[in-house]
Amino acid sequence: MPLLIDLTGQRFGRLVVLERDGTRNRKVTWLCQCDCGNTSIVCGYNLSSGVTHSCGCLREDYYKKPKLKHGQYGTRLYHIWDNMKRRCNNPENPGFYLYGERGITLCSEWIEFQPFYNWAIVNGYKDDLQLDRRNNDKGYSPDNCRWVTSKVNNRNKRTNRIITYNGESKLLKEWSEYLGINYSTLRKRLRTSDGNIGKSFTEPIDRGKGHARRAHK
């Protein structure tokens, strides 16, 4: 059974955890104090995953607030924000298991679109750039996000493989470019050679006259 993490005293959005409440449906629940003055019982998973940010007053405030027509609905930037929010907060979203379920949260500041829009414009958003998290184990927030090219974004994925050879560490994709060996070929070599990096990197390419560029020693 996994070790219970004590959430007492921690803040999640507008909620501060007061004490453990008990267990419901095999899930640990916590008594929380909301900034509005109300208390509520919240499942620990909903707190840590960012699903619940308040006792319910945050949603009420949103619908009471006069709606500003930002004119961005349907734009690329709006879809980036909407998809980010769904991946983190909606268990029905196909990507939730890679984000919300893994503990990747959306900061309370970006629950609404306008603050995210303002941050994006100030921080260099362009239509040919993608939203990237500097640390893939942390959530979406102003201090962990940036706008990058698709090439940088793809290389920053947590599934990318970093290989160290002759004292140099590079992504497998970068080694492919450096050695002049097709990425798929290099990946296949590593798989069929039981991870023998030296052999995979220095084996000549069968091109008649051509040979793979060898990694420097």
Contacts in CASP RR format, 6 or more apart in sequence:
PFRMAT RR
TARGET T0000
AUTHOR 0000-0000-0000
METHOD contacts of the structure
MODEL  1
MPLLIDLTGQRFGRLVVLERDGTRNRKVTWLCQCDCGNTSIVCGYNLSSG
VTHSCGCLREDYYKKPKLKHGQYGTRLYHIWDNMKRRCNNPENPGFYLYG
ERGITLCSEWIEFQPFYNWAIVNGYKDDLQLDRRNNDKGYSPDNCRWVTS
KVNNRNKRTNRIITYNGESKLLKEWSEYLGINYSTLRKRLRTSDGNIGKS
FTEPIDRGKGHARRAHK
4 28 0 8 1.000
5 48 0 8 1.000
6 20 0 8 1.000
7 17 0 8 1.000
7 20 0 8 1.000
7 30 0 8 1.000
7 44 0 8 1.000
7 47 0 8 1.000
7 48 0 8 1.000
8 17 0 8 1.000
8 18 0 8 1.000
8 19 0 8 1.000
8 20 0 8 1.000
8 30 0 8 1.000
9 16 0 8 1.000
9 17 0 8 1.000
9 18 0 8 1.000
10 16 0 8 1.000
10 17 0 8 1.000
10 47 0 8 1.000
11 17 0 8 1.000
12 32 0 8 1.000
12 47 0 8 1.000
12 48 0 8 1.000
12 50 0 8 1.000
12 52 0 8 1.000
12 53 0 8 1.000
13 53 0 8 1.000
13 54 0 8 1.000
13 108 0 8 1.000
14 34 0 8 1.000
14 35 0 8 1.000
14 36 0 8 1.000
14 53 0 8 1.000
14 54 0 8 1.000
14 55 0 8 1.000
14 57 0 8 1.000
14 58 0 8 1.000
14 108 0 8 1.000
15 32 0 8 1.000
15 33 0 8 1.000
15 34 0 8 1.000
15 35 0 8 1.000
15 40 0 8 1.000
15 42 0 8 1.000
15 47 0 8 1.000
15 52 0 8 1.000
15 53 0 8 1.000
15 54 0 8 1.000
15 55 0 8 1.000
16 32 0 8 1.000
16 33 0 8 1.000
17 30 0 8 1.000
17 31 0 8 1.000
17 32 0 8 1.000
17 47 0 8 1.000
18 30 0 8 1.000
18 31 0 8 1.000
18 32 0 8 1.000
18 33 0 8 1.000
18 39 0 8 1.000
19 30 0 8 1.000
19 31 0 8 1.000
20 28 0 8 1.000
20 29 0 8 1.000
20 30 0 8 1.000
20 31 0 8 1.000
21 29 0 8 1.000
21 30 0 8 1.000
21 31 0 8 1.000
21 41 0 8 1.000
22 28 0 8 1.000
22 29 0 8 1.000
23 29 0 8 1.000
24 43 0 8 1.000
27 43 0 8 1.000
27 44 0 8 1.000
27 45 0 8 1.000
28 43 0 8 1.000
28 44 0 8 1.000
29 41 0 8 1.000
29 42 0 8 1.000
29 43 0 8 1.000
29 44 0 8 1.000
30 41 0 8 1.000
30 42 0 8 1.000
30 43 0 8 1.000
30 44 0 8 1.000
30 47 0 8 1.000
31 39 0 8 1.000
31 40 0 8 1.000
31 41 0 8 1.000
32 39 0 8 1.000
32 40 0 8 1.000
32 41 0 8 1.000
32 42 0 8 1.000
32 47 0 8 1.000
32 55 0 8 1.000
33 39 0 8 1.000
34 40 0 8 1.000
34 54 0 8 1.000
34 55 0 8 1.000
34 56 0 8 1.000
34 57 0 8 1.000
35 54 0 8 1.000
36 54 0 8 1.000
36 55 0 8 1.000
36 57 0 8 1.000
38 55 0 8 1.000
38 57 0 8 1.000
39 55 0 8 1.000
40 55 0 8 1.000
40 56 0 8 1.000
42 52 0 8 1.000
43 52 0 8 1.000
45 51 0 8 1.000
46 52 0 8 1.000
48 103 0 8 1.000
48 105 0 8 1.000
49 88 0 8 1.000
49 89 0 8 1.000
49 100 0 8 1.000
49 101 0 8 1.000
49 103 0 8 1.000
49 105 0 8 1.000
50 88 0 8 1.000
50 89 0 8 1.000
50 100 0 8 1.000
50 103 0 8 1.000
50 105 0 8 1.000
50 106 0 8 1.000
51 89 0 8 1.000
53 108 0 8 1.000
53 111 0 8 1.000
58 108 0 8 1.000
58 111 0 8 1.000
62 112 0 8 1.000
68 114 0 8 1.000
70 113 0 8 1.000
70 114 0 8 1.000
70 117 0 8 1.000
72 78 0 8 1.000
72 113 0 8 1.000
72 117 0 8 1.000
76 127 0 8 1.000
77 117 0 8 1.000
77 120 0 8 1.000
77 125 0 8 1.000
78 113 0 8 1.000
80 131 0 8 1.000
81 110 0 8 1.000
81 113 0 8 1.000
81 116 0 8 1.000
81 117 0 8 1.000
82 113 0 8 1.000
84 106 0 8 1.000
84 110 0 8 1.000
84 131 0 8 1.000
84 140 0 8 1.000
85 106 0 8 1.000
85 110 0 8 1.000
85 111 0 8 1.000
86 93 0 8 1.000
86 96 0 8 1.000
87 93 0 8 1.000
87 95 0 8 1.000
87 96 0 8 1.000
87 98 0 8 1.000
87 99 0 8 1.000
87 100 0 8 1.000
87 104 0 8 1.000
88 96 0 8 1.000
88 99 0 8 1.000
88 100 0 8 1.000
88 104 0 8 1.000
88 105 0 8 1.000
88 106 0 8 1.000
88 139 0 8 1.000
88 140 0 8 1.000
89 100 0 8 1.000
89 106 0 8 1.000
90 96 0 8 1.000
91 101 0 8 1.000
98 104 0 8 1.000
103 139 0 8 1.000
104 133 0 8 1.000
104 138 0 8 1.000
104 139 0 8 1.000
104 140 0 8 1.000
105 139 0 8 1.000
105 140 0 8 1.000
106 139 0 8 1.000
106 140 0 8 1.000
107 139 0 8 1.000
107 140 0 8 1.000
107 141 0 8 1.000
107 142 0 8 1.000
109 115 0 8 1.000
109 116 0 8 1.000
109 141 0 8 1.000
109 142 0 8 1.000
110 116 0 8 1.000
110 119 0 8 1.000
110 140 0 8 1.000
110 141 0 8 1.000
119 142 0 8 1.000
120 147 0 8 1.000
123 142 0 8 1.000
123 146 0 8 1.000
123 147 0 8 1.000
124 147 0 8 1.000
125 147 0 8 1.000
126 147 0 8 1.000
128 149 0 8 1.000
129 147 0 8 1.000
129 148 0 8 1.000
129 149 0 8 1.000
130 147 0 8 1.000
130 148 0 8 1.000
130 149 0 8 1.000
130 150 0 8 1.000
130 153 0 8 1.000
131 140 0 8 1.000
131 145 0 8 1.000
131 146 0 8 1.000
131 147 0 8 1.000
132 145 0 8 1.000
132 146 0 8 1.000
132 147 0 8 1.000
132 148 0 8 1.000
132 152 0 8 1.000
132 153 0 8 1.000
132 156 0 8 1.000
133 139 0 8 1.000
133 140 0 8 1.000
133 144 0 8 1.000
133 145 0 8 1.000
133 156 0 8 1.000
134 144 0 8 1.000
134 145 0 8 1.000
134 146 0 8 1.000
135 144 0 8 1.000
136 156 0 8 1.000
136 157 0 8 1.000
136 158 0 8 1.000
137 158 0 8 1.000
138 144 0 8 1.000
148 156 0 8 1.000
154 160 0 8 1.000
154 173 0 8 1.000
155 171 0 8 1.000
155 173 0 8 1.000
155 174 0 8 1.000
160 171 0 8 1.000
160 172 0 8 1.000
160 173 0 8 1.000
161 171 0 8 1.000
161 172 0 8 1.000
162 169 0 8 1.000
162 170 0 8 1.000
162 171 0 8 1.000
162 172 0 8 1.000
163 169 0 8 1.000
163 170 0 8 1.000
163 171 0 8 1.000
163 172 0 8 1.000
163 175 0 8 1.000
163 197 0 8 1.000
165 175 0 8 1.000
165 197 0 8 1.000
165 198 0 8 1.000
165 201 0 8 1.000
165 215 0 8 1.000
166 215 0 8 1.000
166 216 0 8 1.000
166 217 0 8 1.000
168 215 0 8 1.000
170 178 0 8 1.000
172 183 0 8 1.000
172 186 0 8 1.000
172 187 0 8 1.000
172 190 0 8 1.000
173 183 0 8 1.000
175 181 0 8 1.000
175 186 0 8 1.000
175 201 0 8 1.000
175 215 0 8 1.000
176 182 0 8 1.000
176 183 0 8 1.000
176 186 0 8 1.000
178 213 0 8 1.000
178 215 0 8 1.000
179 186 0 8 1.000
179 201 0 8 1.000
179 212 0 8 1.000
179 213 0 8 1.000
179 214 0 8 1.000
179 215 0 8 1.000
180 212 0 8 1.000
180 213 0 8 1.000
181 189 0 8 1.000
181 201 0 8 1.000
181 205 0 8 1.000
181 212 0 8 1.000
181 213 0 8 1.000
185 205 0 8 1.000
186 200 0 8 1.000
186 201 0 8 1.000
189 199 0 8 1.000
189 200 0 8 1.000
189 203 0 8 1.000
190 196 0 8 1.000
190 197 0 8 1.000
190 200 0 8 1.000
193 199 0 8 1.000
193 200 0 8 1.000
198 215 0 8 1.000
201 212 0 8 1.000
201 214 0 8 1.000
201 215 0 8 1.000
202 212 0 8 1.000
202 214 0 8 1.000
202 215 0 8 1.000
203 212 0 8 1.000
204 210 0 8 1.000
204 211 0 8 1.000
204 212 0 8 1.000
205 211 0 8 1.000
205 212 0 8 1.000
END
